[in-house]
Amino acid sequence: EVVLTAMKTFPLNAGVQAYCCLGLGWACYGHEGAAKYALKLGAKEAIENAKKNLPMDAGVWGNASWAVSNITPVGPKDAPAEVHKQLVLDRRLLGIKYMKEMYANGPSW
């Protein structure tokens, strides 16, 4: 609530808008309940207003993309937290595969 109030109070302050978008993204990272609450409070509209008011600010646009991807992912497996979990799993599986090959074939040096 505080973040959205700040976004509405300082609509042309790029720093406030960028950091608020960043905070919204992290608050909703992996938390579906927080994302639903943010949507209910008008987070999507606040983010769109920030992008509209500051069309040339890369910080606002980058952090807005981060926030939107956490608040409204395209699919259930598209949220950054889910993507990160999959990347960690893939990395672990690759490590296991490497270790099996190394023990089976011996070191290559």
C-alpha positions as CSV (number, residue, x, y, z in Angstrom):
1,E,0.0,0.0,0.0
2,V,2.8,2.4,0.8
3,V,4.5,1.7,-2.5
4,L,1.4,2.5,-4.5
5,T,0.7,5.6,-2.5
6,A,4.3,6.8,-3.2
7,M,3.7,6.1,-6.9
8,K,0.6,8.1,-7.0
9,T,2.1,11.0,-4.9
10,F,5.2,11.4,-7.0
11,P,4.1,10.4,-10.6
12,L,7.0,12.2,-12.3
13,N,9.8,11.3,-10.0
14,A,11.8,8.6,-11.9
15,G,13.7,7.3,-8.9
16,V,10.5,6.8,-6.9
17,Q,8.7,5.1,-9.8
18,A,11.7,2.8,-10.6
19,Y,12.3,1.8,-7.0
20,C,8.6,1.3,-6.3
21,C,8.3,-1.0,-9.4
22,L,11.3,-2.9,-8.1
23,G,9.8,-3.2,-4.7
24,L,6.5,-4.4,-6.1
25,G,8.3,-7.1,-8.2
26,W,10.2,-8.4,-5.2
27,A,7.2,-8.3,-3.0
28,C,5.3,-10.5,-5.5
29,Y,8.3,-12.7,-6.4
30,G,7.0,-16.2,-5.8
31,H,4.0,-15.0,-3.7
32,E,0.8,-15.5,-5.6
33,G,-1.2,-14.1,-2.7
34,A,0.8,-10.9,-2.7
35,A,0.4,-10.6,-6.4
36,K,-3.3,-10.9,-6.2
37,Y,-3.4,-8.3,-3.4
38,A,-1.3,-5.9,-5.4
39,L,-3.6,-6.3,-8.4
40,K,-6.6,-5.6,-6.2
41,L,-4.9,-2.4,-4.9
42,G,-4.2,-1.2,-8.5
43,A,-0.6,-2.1,-9.0
44,K,-1.0,-2.8,-12.7
45,E,-2.5,0.6,-13.3
46,A,0.2,2.3,-11.2
47,I,2.9,0.6,-13.2
48,E,1.3,1.5,-16.5
49,N,1.1,5.1,-15.4
50,A,4.8,5.1,-14.5
51,K,5.7,3.9,-17.9
52,K,3.4,6.4,-19.6
53,N,4.7,9.3,-17.5
54,L,8.4,8.4,-18.0
55,P,8.6,6.9,-21.4
56,M,12.3,7.4,-21.8
57,D,13.5,6.2,-18.4
58,A,15.2,2.8,-18.7
59,G,15.1,2.3,-14.9
60,V,11.4,2.7,-14.7
61,W,10.8,0.5,-17.8
62,G,13.2,-2.3,-16.6
63,N,11.8,-2.4,-13.1
64,A,8.2,-2.2,-14.5
65,S,8.9,-5.2,-16.6
66,W,10.2,-7.1,-13.5
67,A,7.1,-6.1,-11.5
68,V,4.6,-7.1,-14.2
69,S,6.3,-10.4,-14.7
70,N,5.9,-11.2,-11.0
71,I,2.4,-9.8,-10.6
72,T,0.9,-11.1,-13.8
73,P,2.9,-14.0,-15.3
74,V,1.7,-15.3,-18.7
75,G,1.4,-18.8,-17.3
76,P,1.8,-20.6,-14.0
77,K,5.4,-21.6,-14.9
78,D,6.4,-18.2,-16.4
79,A,6.8,-16.4,-13.1
80,P,10.4,-15.5,-12.4
81,A,10.4,-17.6,-9.2
82,E,9.2,-20.6,-11.1
83,V,11.8,-20.0,-13.9
84,H,14.5,-19.8,-11.2
85,K,13.4,-23.0,-9.6
86,Q,13.6,-24.8,-13.0
87,L,17.1,-23.3,-13.7
88,V,18.4,-24.5,-10.4
89,L,16.9,-28.0,-11.1
90,D,18.4,-28.0,-14.6
91,R,21.8,-27.0,-13.2
92,R,21.7,-29.8,-10.6
93,L,20.7,-32.4,-13.2
94,L,23.5,-31.2,-15.4
95,G,26.0,-31.6,-12.5
96,I,24.8,-35.1,-11.8
97,K,25.1,-36.0,-15.5
98,Y,28.7,-34.6,-15.5
99,M,29.7,-36.5,-12.4
100,K,28.3,-39.8,-13.8
101,E,30.2,-39.3,-17.1
102,M,33.4,-38.3,-15.3
103,Y,33.3,-41.4,-13.0
104,A,32.4,-43.6,-16.0
105,N,35.1,-42.3,-18.3
106,G,37.7,-40.9,-15.9
107,P,39.0,-37.4,-15.9
108,S,39.8,-35.9,-19.3
109,W,43.1,-34.2,-18.3
